[in-house]
Amino acid sequence: MGRRGSYAKGLARRREILRTALEVIARSGYSSASVRELADAVGLSQAGLLHHFGTKEELFIEVLRARDEVDAAVAAGDPAPRRSAPDGSAPGGPDLAAAPLELGRFVEILRRNAEVPGLIHLYTRLQAEAADSGHPAHEYFRTRQQRVLAGLARAVRAAQLQRDVHPELDPEETALELVALADGLQAQWLLDPRVDMAAVMARHLERLRP
């Protein structure tokens, strides 16, 4: 009983750290969110903070997974994020391969992303670094991309059945185009916040109609 209670307390502490880290990074950005600042925000020493995650890189990966929970809820039309996995981590990306998705909700995710520039900076920078197969975040981004592409391809097929997307478009290729556009828009938006990511994506989706 004591061990289970200690385990549950540890998971609760981990979730609290992730919630706080999301807020700090969204406010301060990737570069400014030091381990010390994150530790101070949750009342821990730097060593105590890293005890829960191992390294700063692993903490940032878990922060992205926690944000993915929020995006998964938006994709599924659910205002509340899904519960964390049994180990206290986030499920690992919008599970668009399992949750129902309308393409219009992809636009909503981009609209919400514009409200958290620090997290977009974290995502964009870590994604570039993770192109190296030896980077700690490589597997996270690889599996996340597979899930997102699968979910978007399924959404394209559903839209084709509803005659909202041209029937001759290849769903997998169209999904890849949408992900590439979204990632590119986020990079452009970081350079120029006047870029309306959601509006550009919405216009692109209109061009996919029959």
N, C-alpha and C positions, 0 to 999 in steps of 0.2 A: 504493500500500500504506500509505504514511504517512497519507494523508488518510482512508482507510477506518479505520485504527486510531484516529485522533483522533476520528472520528465515533462509533465504537463506544464509546470511552471516555466521550464526552459523553453518550451514551444511558445508559450504566451509571451515570454520576454523577447524571443526571436521575432515574433510578429510585430511587437511594439517597436523594435528597432527598425524593421522594414518600413513600417508606417511613417516613423519619424524621418528616416533616410529619404523616403519619397518626397516628403515636404521640404526637407533641407535642400536636396538636389534640385527640385523644381524651382526653388527660390534662388539658390546660390549658383547653380550650375555644376557641371562635372569637375571642372578644374579647381573651383573654389571650395568644393565640399571635401575637406580633408578628413582623415580618420579622426583627428583630434576634435574637429567641429562636430562630427557625427556622434562621437563618444560623449562629448559635453552635453549634446542635446538630449541624450537618453540617460545621463547621469552615471556613465561608466568610464573607466580608464580606457586608454587605447587598447591595452592588452585584453581587458575584459570584453571590449567590443569584438575584437578579432577572435576571441575564444568561441564566439557563436558562428563565425563564418570562415575563419582560417586566414584569409588575405583580403586586402582591399578589393582586388579584382573579383573575388568570389562574392563579396558583399554587393558590388555593383551589378553582377549578374543576377543576384537574387532580387535586387531593386527592380531591374527590368522585368523579371518574372512577375513581381508583384504588380507592376504597371500593366503587364499583359492580362492579369486577372480582370482589371478594370475594363480594358479594351474588349475582352471576351464577353463581359456582361453587356457592353454596348452592342457588340455584334449580334448577340442573341436577343436583344431587345429587353434585357433585364437590367433595371437600375442598380441592382446590388451585385458586387463582384462575387464570383464563386468562392467557396470555402478553400482554404489552403489544403495542400496535400497532408497526409497523416504525419509526415516528418516535419511539418511546420513550414515547408517551403511553398511557394506559389506553384501552380500546376505547370508552368513552363510555356507560356505563350497563348495567344488567343487560339482556342481549340476550334478553329474554323472548319476543321474536317469533321467535327462531331456536332457542333452547334448550328442551328439554322441561321442563315445569313442572307439578308437582302443587300444588294450592292449599294443601296443608298446609305446603309449603316456604315459602310466603309468610308463614305464621305464624312459622316458624323465623327468617326474616330479621328480623322485628320483635323476636323474643326476643334475637337477637344484637345488635340495635341498642341495646337497653337496657344493654349492656355498654360502650358508647362514647358517653357523653353529650355530649362535646365535638363529635363529628362530627355528632350529631343537631342540636345547636345551630347548627353551621355550615350544615347543609343547610336547616334551617327558616328561618334568618335570610336566607340567600342566596336562597332560593326566593322569599321575600316581596319582596326588593329586585329580583329579576329579573322581576317583573311589569311593570316599566318596559321597554319594547321596546328602549331604548337602553342597558340595562345589559349589561355584558360576559357575564354568565351567562344572559342571556335565551334564546339559541339552545340552550345546553346543556339547560336545563330543558324547553324546548319539544320538542326531539327526544327527550329522555329520556322524557317523558310519553307521547309517541306509541308508543315501543317498549314501555314497560311496559303501557300499555292494550292494545296488540295482543297481547302475550304472555298477559296475564290473560284476555282474551276467548277466546283459544284454549284456555287451561286450563279455563275454564268450559264450553266446548263438549265438551272431552274428559270432564269430570266428568259432564256430562249424558248422554253415551253410556254411562258407567259407572253411571248412575242415582244419582249422588252429589249432583247438583244438580237442582232442579226443572226439568223440561223446558220449561216455559212462560216461564222467565226469559230476558230478552234478554241475550245474552253481553256485548255492548258496554256496555250500561247497567249491568250487574252489575259489570263491570270498573271502570267509573268510580266506582261506589259503594265498591268495595274500596280504590281509591287514595285517595278522599276520606276514608274511614274511617282508613286508615293514616296519612295526613298529619295528620288531626285528632287522632288518638291521640298522635302524637309531640309535637304542640304541647301537649296536655294533660299529657303525661308530663313535659315540661320544667318545667311549673308545679308538678306534684305527682308526684314519683318513685314514689309508692305505686300509681299507675295501672299495671295489668298489661296492657300493650299486646297481648302475644301471647295472653293468655287472652281478652280482649275480642274479638279478631279470630277466635279459634277458635270462640267461642260464636256469632259472627255467621255463620260458615261453616256451623255446624250448622243454623242457621235457614234456610239455602238448600236443605237437603235436601228431597226429595219428602215 
